[in-house]
């Protein structure tokens, strides 16, 4: 525990049935090679599970620890969205401002006609219609190579929109790349510096950040499956859409900071979780969800409000779940891409909600 910590935690009391059920569940997954990574579950400040299994580096046989750092892929979007909301609070931008004035000429010479009505709100709620850079040819071939924000944007600036802005929902990393560019434009600072100044520094998240190259030494190397290494990722290729690294301790602290109003003023916190766009019939990202907020999928679990976001990128899978009314945080990070981190996190959240009904 940090000295004078506003978000203290304590171990679950001996015999806590939810904690025991989680231990049995996670150990069974690890034994069956279905989970390599770290998991942390906290309920009202009590740590129900803090678990690690597998190897951070199979070649060097370095084990994963509960505090191991992973790439968290699209969990990044929660942070980028909140930076945008905080900059809005300071009057540096407006959510319903159109994006073109922020992008020309720093990132593009001229704005495509189709982009001119697109707003900042639309690019961070996936309602802009801008095609996802991840679906364009050559995306994965370039993932290991350094790039610049300007060059990233050039790859999709002339691609026709998927739909008229504001009329549908389609996941787009491109929108979040543009959000990072706008953050840099209005602050005159690199994205990683702004992230630190606005969020990770004030909230004391020492293991969370953005690097244009690799995360700090000791991070978990990525694998497609156990024993099948994935090529390395250069952070600049995914930037403010999926470029963050973190660990389970920092992400739980991030979630808990909302309930303590340490992230932003209460109205801004509430806005972050407020539905902005209705999900398709099969859910946003084909996951259980009714709407998309600012970097959070909106859902209910056993009748309880659930806000979460998945992460999936070459060699990594992640899930950050937060039940705001119950003060329950569930984070599951893996360096094995085919790990069902969302399913694991959802089961752990269910156990946390029903501690006396679970079958041991």
Protein Blocks (a to p, Z undefined) as FASTA:
>chain_A
ZZhiabbcddddehiaklmmmmmmmmmmmmnopagcdddddeehiafbdcdedjfblklo
pacdfkbccdekjmmmmmmmmmmmmmmmnopacfkbcfklmmpcklbmbdcfklmmpcfk
lmmnopnopacfklpghklmmmmpccdfklmmmmmmmgccfbdehiaccddfklmmmmmm
mmmmmnopafklmmmmmmmmmnopakgccdfkbcdehiacddfbghiacddddfklnmmm
lmcccdfklmmmmmmmmmnopmbcfklmmmmmpcfbdcdfkoghhiacfbdcehiacdde
ehiacdddddddehiacdddddfknopacddddfbfklcfklmmmmmmmmmmmmmlpcZZ
